Amino acid sequence: MFKLIEKLWQKTRFFINSQPFHEGLKITIAVLIPVLIFACFNQLHYGVTVGIGVIIASTPDLVGPYRERRKSMLVNVFLIFTMSMLTRILPFSDLSLGLFIAFSSFAACMLTAYGIRAMGIGASCLLTLFFSLTLTHEHSHPILEALLMTAGAIWYMLFVLLVRFIRPYRVSQQVLAECAYEIGNLLRVKADFFNSNMAIAKTHKRVIQVNVLLNQHQESVREILFSAATDKQFASSQYRQLTFIFANTMELFERINASHHDYYRIRDQYGDTKAYQLIPGLLISCAQEMERLSTSISVLKAPKSEIQFTGQWDRAYVAVIALEQEEGEAALVLKKILVNIRYVMQKIREIHRVLSKSAKLDDHSNLLAHKEKFFKQRKFSWLQLQAHLNFHSPIFRHSLRVAIVMLIAYVITKILPLVFPEYAALTQHSFWIYITILVILRPGFSLSKQRSIDRLKGSFLGGLLALLNIFFITNTYVLLGLTLIYMLLAFTFLRGKYVYGSFFITACFLIIYYFFTGVDDFGIVLLKERLLDTIIGCILAFLSFYFILPTWESNSIKPYLKEVIKANIHFLSISFCKFSGNEIELADYKLARKEIYLSLAELNALNERILSEPRHQRPFTKELNDFSIYTHLLISYAMAFTNMMGQGSALLYNQDQYRLMDQILSQLKKCYGLFSTEPYAIIFPNRDTNQEQSSAVMTSDIALIGEQLELMLDVVDKLYHNSLDISLLVKRSL
């Protein structure tokens, strides 16, 4: 019971210190301050307009480098002002307004060509349009309303800059803490390989899923911590702590992924032994320590508890020695596993000492070197947009689809009061149907489908929660306090877990409207409208994917497979060249390693999205899963191979090893040719370097290297046949 309470408290602390919660708290405070100020002067409706401006301005403010956030907020303020003014001062007829909504929707969605932050700016413009059309106060001048909404956007930008000035490393701490937490999650999943009750194939799939999340977090840390870093900034103790922790978490991540074994054979051979059964407990203890440390990283303070896995490794090692004496043969694979676990424990101890400030910080200033190779400057040009102005572009098809659906929704809002006269009084809140379409429709079918389900669940359950609060809570202050909590949780979950965000935002808005009207049955009426608009928006969004320029994720599988194979070839070429004594810059090696992880993460994310598509669109589901598993195995073996090289110069080699390297790269090139007609030049390792193999001590090392290369060749052969099956199935489905 005590452990359960401790675990819940640990998760609660991590959530309270997490980046999503702090973003939600920041937006909530930014909304409340102008609302309360205007309420003190009995001008609450002006405060609400400013608050809406704050909410709209927060839409594209995603986690990322500070300079990008600042620029995007400036652009967003200008576009909010422009859109709110145009919407209010132009003399629209019903026809021209419908066309204006359709054109604005198309233009805003086309901004996706410039990246996810630009897509958020486009969504912000559309939110400004919809709120300006339906929430203008009848006693206010239209231009004043536009200025108030713009003032809200400016206030949010200033508030964010102020928070960043006060706590410059706060976001870095939070994203790094999330990265450390996922390392712990990866260790937990790895422990299931040694759990006889868990299927190994399912555990493989979960490992890949965790790797997808981990790569996303690592990329966020790299961007925030290093993209705009300077030598002066690096001199601060906080920044040096963060870079040290990040370097250690990256080493942990690489070592965990490099330590792959034949878990079927190990389970069959040692599954009933005490030594084997102690291993999952060791990994779970390491996972628990990483999860505890993640909370300390988020606040950059010393951990309150000492490391709790002391002595566990020694007991496991004694059990392995006893097993060897009993069986009469060496349990080398169990020893290798324990060596890797000991390495993980050492790294956890180093992070613990750094947070406790009881260890000297190593110099990781080399992380700033060659950073321009890792962070390419984002450029915004007309040519980027022009490249997507055709029907082959998923972004163009998505933009056109959204424009058509918005136009249909506009026609429905005009016809609905005529068909259902009882809803005539509700058309002033018709922005809900537009927002439903905006948040649901995505370029891919799977995400749109999931968002439709989340939106319906959240709206219905959130509406019920609001009605229960209104009918059973008579104390105004208690109801107001609950509304603030719902607002905070809504802004916390809207980006990451949309079903919870939709749930809390529905409850929050319904209670706020109840406060404005004071009518007892208004909550029920408003809930009917909310549900009706949500259902209409979901139906329109869902049907549009089948009948309006459908875009299926499965049709874009070839470029993803090509990039994964290309990244594998590049990484293995560099590793083999480094092995044979060629001069390879460390930055090039790290960049190749980063690309291989990111390409695999993108492929796995695509695979998850494809699983939500109709069955006839995905005839290669099993083959694609196998491709991910084989690629992950190849990466693990490649990482283990590079670990053999250590930090020194080239190892001893022979012609058999060169033959294996050539076969691996040639087979990968054949895989690449299945998905691309573009030529790709492979850099083969240099054979001119002469080394004598006179040392008998190195014979075992040569054998291990040859064994590792043979394992890689076996996986590459399987990968080729798997790729051949996928290419044939893709051709049949076209």
C-alpha positions in Angstrom: 0.0 0.0 0.0 2.8 2.4 0.9 4.6 1.7 -2.4 1.3 2.4 -4.3 0.9 5.7 -2.5 4.5 6.6 -3.2 4.1 5.8 -6.9 1.0 8.0 -7.1 2.7 10.8 -5.3 5.7 10.5 -7.7 3.5 10.7 -10.8 1.6 13.6 -9.3 4.8 15.5 -8.6 6.0 14.8 -12.1 2.7 16.0 -13.7 2.7 19.2 -11.6 6.2 20.0 -12.7 5.7 18.9 -16.3 5.8 21.2 -19.4 2.1 20.6 -20.4 0.9 21.6 -16.9 3.0 24.7 -16.8 1.8 25.7 -20.3 -1.8 25.3 -19.2 -1.1 27.3 -16.0 0.6 30.0 -18.1 -2.4 30.3 -20.5 -4.9 30.3 -17.6 -3.1 33.1 -15.7 -2.8 35.1 -19.0 -6.5 34.7 -19.6 -7.6 35.5 -16.0 -5.6 38.7 -15.5 -7.3 40.9 -18.1 -10.7 39.4 -17.3 -10.4 40.2 -13.6 -9.1 43.7 -14.4 -12.0 44.6 -16.7 -14.5 43.0 -14.3 -13.3 45.4 -11.5 -14.4 48.2 -13.8 -17.7 46.5 -14.6 -16.7 45.9 -18.2 -16.5 42.1 -18.2 -17.5 41.7 -21.8 -14.3 43.6 -22.8 -12.2 41.4 -20.6 -13.7 38.3 -22.2 -12.8 39.6 -25.7 -9.2 40.1 -24.5 -9.2 36.7 -22.9 -10.3 35.2 -26.3 -7.4 37.0 -27.9 -5.0 35.3 -25.4 -6.4 31.9 -26.2 -6.1 32.4 -29.9 -2.5 33.7 -29.6 -1.5 30.7 -27.6 -2.5 28.3 -30.4 0.8 28.3 -32.4 3.0 28.8 -29.3 4.5 25.4 -29.3 7.6 24.2 -27.4 10.7 25.0 -29.3 13.7 27.3 -29.6 13.1 30.7 -28.0 13.8 32.7 -31.1 11.3 30.8 -33.2 8.6 31.2 -30.5 9.2 35.0 -30.4 9.1 35.4 -34.2 6.0 33.3 -34.5 4.2 35.3 -31.8 5.0 38.6 -33.5 3.7 37.3 -36.9 0.7 35.9 -35.1 -0.2 39.2 -33.5 -0.1 40.9 -36.8 -2.3 38.3 -38.5 -4.8 38.3 -35.6 -5.2 42.1 -36.0 -5.5 41.9 -39.8 -8.1 39.0 -39.7 -10.2 40.6 -36.9 -10.3 43.9 -38.7 -11.2 42.5 -42.1 -13.9 40.3 -40.6 -15.6 43.2 -38.9 -15.2 46.1 -41.4 -15.8 44.4 -44.7 -19.5 44.6 -45.9 -20.1 40.9 -46.4 -23.2 39.4 -48.0 -24.2 35.8 -47.2 -22.5 34.6 -50.5 -19.3 36.7 -50.1 -19.0 35.7 -46.4 -19.2 32.0 -47.3 -16.5 32.4 -50.0 -14.4 34.4 -47.6 -14.5 31.6 -45.0 -13.6 29.0 -47.7 -10.7 31.0 -49.1 -9.4 31.9 -45.6 -9.5 28.2 -44.6 -7.6 27.2 -47.8 -4.9 29.8 -47.3 -4.5 29.1 -43.6 -4.1 25.3 -44.1 -1.6 25.9 -46.9 0.7 27.4 -44.3 1.3 23.8 -43.2 3.9 23.7 -46.0 6.2 25.8 -43.7 5.9 23.4 -40.7 3.9 22.7 -37.6 4.4 26.1 -36.0 3.1 27.8 -39.2 0.2 25.4 -39.2 -0.6 26.7 -35.7 -0.5 30.3 -37.0 -3.0 29.3 -39.7 -5.3 27.8 -37.1 -5.0 31.0 -35.1 -6.2 33.1 -38.1 -9.2 30.8 -38.5 -10.1 31.0 -34.8 -9.9 34.8 -35.1 -12.3 34.7 -38.0 -14.8 32.4 -36.3 -14.9 34.2 -33.0 -15.1 37.6 -34.7 -18.1 36.5 -36.7 -20.1 35.1 -33.7 -18.9 36.7 -30.5 -19.1 40.4 -31.2 -20.8 42.3 -28.4 -23.9 44.1 -29.6 -23.1 47.4 -27.6 -19.4 47.5 -28.7 -17.9 49.1 -31.8 -16.5 46.5 -34.2 -13.1 48.2 -34.5 -12.9 48.3 -30.7 -13.6 44.6 -30.5 -10.8 43.9 -33.0 -8.4 46.1 -31.0 -9.3 44.3 -27.8 -8.7 40.9 -29.3 -5.3 42.1 -30.7 -4.5 43.5 -27.2 -5.1 40.0 -25.8 -2.6 38.6 -28.3 0.0 41.3 -27.4 -0.5 40.7 -23.7 0.0 37.0 -24.1 3.3 37.6 -26.1 4.6 40.0 -23.4 3.6 37.6 -20.6 5.4 34.7 -22.3 8.6 36.8 -22.7 8.4 37.9 -19.1 8.1 34.3 -17.9 11.0 33.3 -20.1 13.1 36.2 -18.7 12.4 35.1 -15.1 13.0 31.4 -15.7 15.2 31.1 -18.8 15.9 27.3 -18.4 12.5 26.2 -17.2 11.3 24.7 -20.5 14.7 23.0 -21.0 14.4 21.4 -17.6 10.9 20.1 -18.3 11.6 18.6 -21.8 14.8 17.0 -20.4 12.8 15.6 -17.5 10.3 14.1 -19.9 13.2 12.6 -21.9 14.6 11.0 -18.7 11.1 9.7 -17.7 10.8 7.9 -21.1 14.2 6.4 -20.5 12.8 4.9 -17.4 9.7 3.7 -19.4 12.0 2.1 -21.9 13.8 0.2 -19.1 10.5 -1.1 -17.9 9.5 -2.4 -21.3 13.0 -4.0 -21.7 12.3 -5.8 -18.4 9.4 -7.6 -20.0 11.8 -9.4 -22.3 12.8 -11.4 -19.2 9.2 -11.9 -17.9 8.0 -15.3 -18.9 4.4 -14.1 -18.9 5.0 -11.5 -21.6 5.1 -12.2 -25.3 8.4 -11.3 -26.8 6.9 -10.1 -30.1 4.6 -7.7 -28.3 7.4 -6.4 -26.2 9.4 -5.7 -29.4 6.5 -3.6 -30.7 6.3 -1.7 -27.4 10.0 -1.0 -27.4 9.7 0.6 -30.9 6.7 2.7 -29.7 8.7 4.0 -26.7 11.6 4.8 -29.0 9.3 6.9 -31.1 8.3 9.0 -28.1 11.9 9.2 -26.9 13.2 10.5 -30.2 10.6 13.2 -30.2 11.6 14.3 -26.7 15.3 14.1 -27.6 14.8 16.3 -30.7 12.9 18.8 -28.5 15.8 18.9 -26.0 18.3 19.4 -28.8 16.4 22.2 -30.4 15.7 24.1 -27.1 19.0 23.5 -25.4 21.5 23.8 -28.3 20.0 25.5 -31.3 20.6 29.0 -30.0 23.2 28.3 -27.3 26.3 30.5 -26.9 29.6 30.0 -25.2 28.6 32.6 -22.6 25.4 30.8 -21.8 27.3 27.5 -21.5 29.4 29.0 -18.8 26.4 29.1 -16.4 26.2 26.3 -13.8 22.5 25.5 -14.6 23.2 25.2 -18.3 26.2 23.0 -17.7 24.1 20.7 -15.4 21.5 20.4 -18.2 24.0 19.5 -20.9 25.7 17.0 -18.7 22.4 15.3 -17.9 21.4 15.3 -21.5 24.7 13.8 -22.6 24.3 11.0 -20.0 20.7 10.3 -21.0 21.8 10.0 -24.6 24.5 7.6 -23.7 22.0 5.6 -21.7 19.5 5.6 -24.6 22.2 4.4 -27.0 23.5 1.7 -24.7 20.0 0.3 -23.9 19.2 0.1 -27.7 22.6 -1.4 -28.5 22.1 -4.3 -26.0 19.9 -6.6 -28.0 20.0 -10.4 -27.6 18.1 -13.5 -28.8 15.5 -13.3 -26.0 13.7 -16.5 -27.2 16.9 -18.6 -26.8 17.8 -16.9 -23.5 14.3 -17.6 -22.1 14.3 -21.2 -23.2 17.8 -21.8 -21.8 17.7 -19.8 -18.5 14.1 -19.0 -17.9 13.8 -21.2 -14.8 17.0 -20.1 -13.2 17.3 -17.6 -10.3 19.9 -15.5 -12.1 17.5 -14.9 -15.0 14.5 -14.1 -12.7 16.6 -11.4 -10.9 17.2 -9.4 -14.1 13.7 -7.9 -14.6 13.8 -6.6 -11.0 17.2 -4.9 -11.7 15.8 -3.2 -14.8 12.6 -2.1 -13.0 14.7 -0.7 -10.1 16.7 1.3 -12.7 13.5 2.5 -14.3 12.2 3.7 -10.9 15.3 5.6 -10.2 15.1 7.4 -13.6 11.5 8.3 -12.9 12.4 9.7 -9.5 15.3 11.6 -11.1 13.0 13.1 -13.7 11.1 15.0 -11.1 14.4 16.4 -9.7 15.5 17.3 -13.2 12.3 19.2 -13.9 13.1 21.5 -10.9 16.9 21.1 -11.1 17.2 20.3 -7.5 18.9 17.5 -5.5 16.9 14.3 -5.2 15.2 13.8 -1.8 15.9 10.1 -1.7 19.1 8.1 -2.0 19.6 5.5 -4.8 17.7 2.4 -3.9 19.2 -0.3 -6.1 22.4 -0.7 -4.1 23.3 -4.3 -3.7 20.8 -5.7 -6.2 23.4 -6.1 -9.0 25.8 -7.9 -6.7 23.1 -10.5 -5.8 22.4 -11.1 -9.5 26.1 -11.5 -10.3 26.5 -14.0 -7.4 23.5 -15.9 -8.9 25.1 -16.0 -12.3 28.4 -17.4 -10.8 26.4 -20.0 -8.9 24.6 -21.0 -12.1 28.0 -21.4 -13.9 29.3 -23.6 -11.2 26.1 -25.7 -11.2 25.9 -26.1 -15.0 29.6 -26.4 -15.5 29.7 -23.9 -18.4 30.0 -20.1 -18.8 26.7 -18.1 -18.9 28.3 -15.4 -21.1 25.1 -13.9 -22.3 23.8 -13.3 -18.8 27.1 -11.7 -17.9 26.9 -9.4 -20.9 23.4 -8.4 -19.8 24.6 -7.6 -16.3 27.5 -5.6 -17.6 25.1 -3.4 -19.6 22.9 -3.0 -16.5 25.9 -2.0 -14.5 26.7 0.7 -17.1 23.1 1.9 -16.8 23.4 2.1 -13.0 26.7 4.0 -13.2 25.1 6.6 -15.5 22.1 7.0 -13.1 24.6 7.5 -10.2 26.4 10.2 -12.2 23.1 12.1 -12.9 22.2 11.7 -9.2 25.6 13.2 -8.2 25.3 16.1 -10.6 21.8 17.0 -9.3 23.2 16.8 -5.8 26.1 19.0 -6.9 28.5 16.5 -5.3 30.4 15.7 -8.5 32.5 17.8 -10.8 30.8 18.6 -14.1 32.6 17.2 -17.2 33.2 19.6 -20.1 30.5 19.0 -22.7 31.2 22.2 -24.6 31.8 19.9 -27.6 28.0 19.6 -27.9 28.0 23.1 -29.2 30.5 22.3 -31.9 29.1 21.8 -35.4 25.6 22.6 -34.1 24.7 24.1 -37.5 24.8 20.6 -38.9 22.1 19.5 -36.5 19.9 22.5 -36.7 19.2 23.8 -40.1 17.8 27.3 -40.3 14.1 27.2 -41.4 13.6 29.3 -44.5 10.2 30.7 -45.7 10.0 31.3 -49.4 7.4 31.3 -52.1 9.1 28.4 -53.8 8.3 26.2 -50.7 4.6 27.0 -51.0 4.6 26.8 -54.8 5.9 23.2 -54.6 2.7 22.2 -52.9 0.2 23.9 -55.3 -0.7 20.8 -57.1 -3.1 17.8 -56.6 -0.2 15.5 -55.8 0.5 17.4 -52.6 -1.2 16.0 -49.5 -1.1 19.6 -48.0 -2.9 21.0 -51.1 -5.6 18.3 -51.0 -6.1 18.8 -47.3 -6.4 22.6 -47.7 -8.9 22.2 -50.5 -10.8 19.6 -48.4 -11.0 21.9 -45.4 -12.2 24.9 -47.6 -15.0 22.8 -49.1 -16.1 21.4 -45.7 -16.1 24.9 -44.2 -18.3 26.2 -47.0 -20.7 23.3 -46.5 -20.8 24.0 -42.7 -21.5 27.6 -43.4 -24.5 26.6 -45.6 -25.7 24.3 -42.9 -25.6 27.1 -40.3 -27.9 29.1 -42.5 -30.3 26.3 -43.3 -30.4 24.7 -39.8 -32.7 27.4 -38.2 -35.1 27.0 -41.1 -35.3 23.2 -40.7 -35.3 23.2 -36.9 -36.9 26.4 -35.6 -36.3 25.5 -32.0 -32.6 26.0 -32.6 -33.0 29.4 -34.2 -31.9 31.1 -31.0 -28.7 29.0 -30.9 -27.2 30.1 -34.2 -25.2 32.8 -32.5 -22.8 30.1 -31.2 -22.3 28.4 -34.6 -18.6 28.9 -34.3 -18.6 25.5 -32.5 -19.2 23.7 -35.8 -16.3 25.5 -37.5 -14.0 24.8 -34.6 -15.0 21.2 -34.6 -14.0 20.9 -38.2 -10.8 22.8 -37.7 -9.5 20.7 -34.8 -10.6 17.4 -36.3 -9.6 17.6 -39.9 -5.9 16.7 -40.4 -4.0 15.8 -43.5 -4.0 12.1 -42.4 -7.2 10.0 -42.0 -6.1 8.2 -38.8 -5.6 11.4 -36.7 -8.8 12.9 -38.0 -10.7 9.7 -37.1 -9.2 9.6 -33.6 -9.9 13.3 -33.0 -13.5 12.8 -34.1 -14.0 10.1 -31.5 -12.2 12.2 -28.8 -14.3 15.3 -29.6 -17.5 13.4 -29.3 -16.5 11.7 -26.1 -15.2 14.9 -24.6 -18.1 17.1 -25.6 -20.8 14.6 -24.3 -19.1 13.8 -21.0 -17.9 17.3 -20.4 -21.4 18.6 -21.0 -22.8 16.1 -18.4 -20.2 17.2 -15.9 -21.1 20.9 -16.4 -24.8 20.2 -16.0 -24.2 18.2 -12.8 -22.1 21.1 -11.4 -24.8 23.7 -12.3 -27.7 21.7 -10.9 -26.1 20.4 -7.7 -23.7 23.1 -6.7 -25.5 26.2 -5.4 -22.4 28.1 -4.0 -21.2 30.5 -6.7 -17.7 30.6 -5.4 -17.3 26.8 -5.4 -18.7 26.7 -9.0 -16.3 29.4 -10.0 -13.4 27.6 -8.5 -14.3 24.4 -10.3 -14.5 26.4 -13.6 -10.9 27.7 -13.1 -9.7 24.1 -12.4 -11.5 22.9 -15.6 -9.9 25.8 -17.6 -6.4 24.9 -16.3 -6.8 21.2 -17.1 -8.3 22.0 -20.5 -5.3 24.1 -21.6 -3.0 21.4 -20.1 -4.4 18.5 -22.1 -5.6 20.1 -25.3 -2.3 19.6 -27.2 -1.2 16.2 -25.8 -4.4 14.3 -24.8 -7.2 15.8 -26.8 -10.0 13.7 -25.3 -9.3 15.1 -21.8 -8.8 18.6 -23.2 -12.2 18.5 -25.0 -13.8 17.1 -21.9 -12.6 19.9 -19.6 -13.0 22.8 -22.2 -16.7 21.8 -22.7 -17.4 21.8 -19.0 -15.6 25.1 -18.6 -17.4 26.9 -21.4 -20.9 25.7 -20.5 -20.5 26.9 -16.9 -19.1 30.2 -18.1 -22.1 30.7 -20.4 -24.4 29.8 -17.4 -22.7 32.6 -15.4 -23.3 35.1 -18.2 -27.0 34.2 -18.7 -28.1 33.1 -15.3 -30.9 31.1 -16.9 -31.4 27.7 -15.2 -32.2 25.7 -18.3 -29.7 27.5 -20.5 -27.1 24.9 -19.8 -29.2 22.1 -21.3 -30.0 24.2 -24.3 -26.4 25.1 -24.9 -25.3 21.4 -24.4 -27.8 20.4 -27.1 -26.3 23.0 -29.4 -22.7 21.9 -28.5 -23.5 18.3 -29.2 -25.4 19.0 -32.4 -22.6 21.2 -33.8 -20.0 18.6 -32.7 -21.9 15.7 -34.4 -22.4 17.8 -37.6 -18.7 18.7 -37.6 -17.5 15.1 -37.0 -19.8 13.7 -39.7 -18.7 16.3 -42.3 -15.0 15.8 -41.4 -15.3 12.0 -41.5 -17.2 11.9 -44.8 -14.9 14.4 -46.5 -12.0 11.9 -46.3 -13.9 9.4 -48.3 -15.5 11.7 -50.9 -13.4 14.9 -51.1 -9.9 14.3 -52.5 -9.1 11.4 -50.2 -5.5 11.1 -49.0 -4.4 7.8 -47.4 -1.3 7.5 -45.3 -0.6 4.1 -46.9 0.0 5.7 -50.3 3.0 7.7 -48.9 4.8 4.7 -47.4 7.6 4.5 -50.1 9.3 7.8 -49.2 9.4 6.8 -45.5 10.9 3.3 -46.2 13.4 4.9 -48.6 14.5 7.4 -45.9 14.9 4.6 -43.3 17.1 2.5 -45.6 19.1 5.5 -46.8 19.8 6.4 -43.1 20.8 2.8 -42.4 23.2 2.9 -45.4 24.7 6.2 -44.3 25.2 5.2 -40.7 26.7 1.8 -41.5 29.0 3.3 -44.1 30.4 5.8 -41.5 30.7 3.0 -38.9 32.6 0.7 -41.3 34.8 3.5 -42.5 35.6 4.4 -38.8 36.3 0.7 -38.1 38.8 0.5 -41.0 40.8 3.5 -39.9 39.3 6.3 -42.1 39.2 9.8 -40.6 35.5 10.4 -39.5 34.5 13.5 -37.7 32.5 12.8 -34.5 29.9 15.3 -35.5 29.2 13.4 -38.8 28.9 10.1 -36.9 26.5 11.6 -34.4 24.4 13.3 -37.2 24.1 9.9 -39.0 23.1 8.3 -35.8 20.5 11.0 -35.2 19.1 10.6 -38.7 18.7 6.8 -38.4 16.7 7.1 -35.2 14.5 10.0 -36.5 13.7 8.2 -39.8 12.7 5.0 -37.9 10.6 7.1 -35.5 8.8 8.7 -38.4 8.2 5.3 -40.0 6.8 3.9 -36.8 4.5 6.9 -36.3 3.3 6.4 -39.9 2.7 2.7 -39.2 0.5 3.6 -36.2 -1.5 6.0 -38.3 -2.0 3.4 -41.1 -3.5 0.9 -38.7 -6.5 3.2 -38.3 -7.2 3.3 -42.1 -9.7 0.9 -43.8 -8.3 -2.6 -44.3 -8.3 -2.4 -48.1 -5.9 0.5 -47.9 -3.3 -1.4 -45.8 -2.6 -4.9 -47.3 0.9 -4.8 -45.9 0.4 -4.3 -42.2 2.2 -7.4 -41.0 5.1 -6.8 -43.4 5.4 -3.2 -42.3 5.6 -4.3 -38.6 8.3 -6.8 -39.5 10.2 -4.1 -41.4 10.2 -2.0 -38.2 11.4 -4.9 -36.1 14.2 -5.8 -38.5 15.3 -2.2 -38.8 15.4 -1.9 -35.0 17.4 -5.1 -34.8 19.8 -3.8 -37.4 20.3 -0.5 -35.5 20.9 -2.4 -32.2 23.5 -4.6 -33.8 25.1 -1.6 -35.5 25.3 0.2 -32.2 26.8 -2.8 -30.5 29.4 -3.0 -33.4 30.4 0.6 -32.9 30.6 0.1 -29.1 33.2 -2.6 -29.8 35.4 0.0 -31.5 35.5 2.1 -28.3 37.0 5.5 -28.4 40.3 4.5 -30.0 41.7 4.0 -33.4 40.8 1.2 -35.9 40.6 -2.4 -34.8 42.2 -5.4 -36.5 40.4 -6.6 -39.5 40.7 -9.2 -42.3 39.3 -9.7 -45.8 36.4 -11.8 -44.5 35.2 -8.9 -42.5 35.5 -6.6 -45.5 33.5 -9.1 -47.5 30.7 -9.1 -44.9 30.7 -5.3 -44.9 30.4 -5.1 -48.7 27.6 -7.7 -48.6 25.7 -5.7 -46.0 25.9 -2.4 -47.8 25.2 -4.0 -51.2 22.1 -5.7 -49.9 20.9 -2.5 -48.3 21.4 -0.8 -51.7 19.2 -3.4 -53.3 16.5 -2.6 -50.6 16.9 1.1 -51.4 16.3 0.4 -55.1 13.0 -1.2 -54.4 11.6 2.1 -53.2 13.5 4.7 -55.2 14.8 5.2 -58.7 17.2 7.9 -57.6 20.8 6.7 -57.6 22.5 6.7 -54.2 26.3 6.5 -53.9 27.6 4.3 -51.1 30.9 5.1 -49.4 32.6 1.7 -48.9 35.4 1.4 -46.2 38.9 2.0 -47.4 41.0 -1.2 -47.8 44.3 0.4 -48.2 45.1 0.6 -44.5 47.5 -2.2 -43.6 47.5 -3.7 -40.2 49.3 -6.7 -39.0 47.4 -9.4 -37.1 50.3 -10.6 -35.1 48.7 -10.3 -31.7 47.2 -13.6 -30.5 45.4 -11.7 -27.8 43.1 -10.0 -30.3 41.9 -13.2 -31.9 38.8 -13.3 -29.7 38.0 -9.7 -30.7 38.3 -10.5 -34.4 35.9 -13.4 -33.9 33.4 -11.2 -32.0 33.5 -8.6 -34.8 33.0 -11.2 -37.4 30.1 -12.7 -35.5 28.5 -9.3 -35.1 28.8 -8.6 -38.9 27.2 -12.0 -39.7 24.3 -11.1 -37.4 23.9 -7.8 -39.3 24.1 -9.5 -42.7 21.4 -12.0 -41.6 19.1 -9.2 -40.5 19.8 -7.3 -43.8 18.9 -10.4 -45.8 15.6 -10.6 -43.9 15.0 -6.9 -44.4 15.5 -7.2 -48.2 13.0 -10.1 -48.6 10.6 -8.2 -46.4 11.1 -5.0 -48.4 10.5 -7.0 -51.6 7.1 -8.3 -50.2 6.1 -4.7 -49.3 7.0 -3.3 -52.7 4.9 -6.0 -54.4 1.9 -5.4 -52.1 2.1 -1.7 -52.6 2.1 -2.1 -56.4 -1.0 -4.4 -56.2 -2.9 -1.9 -54.0 -2.3 1.0 -56.4 
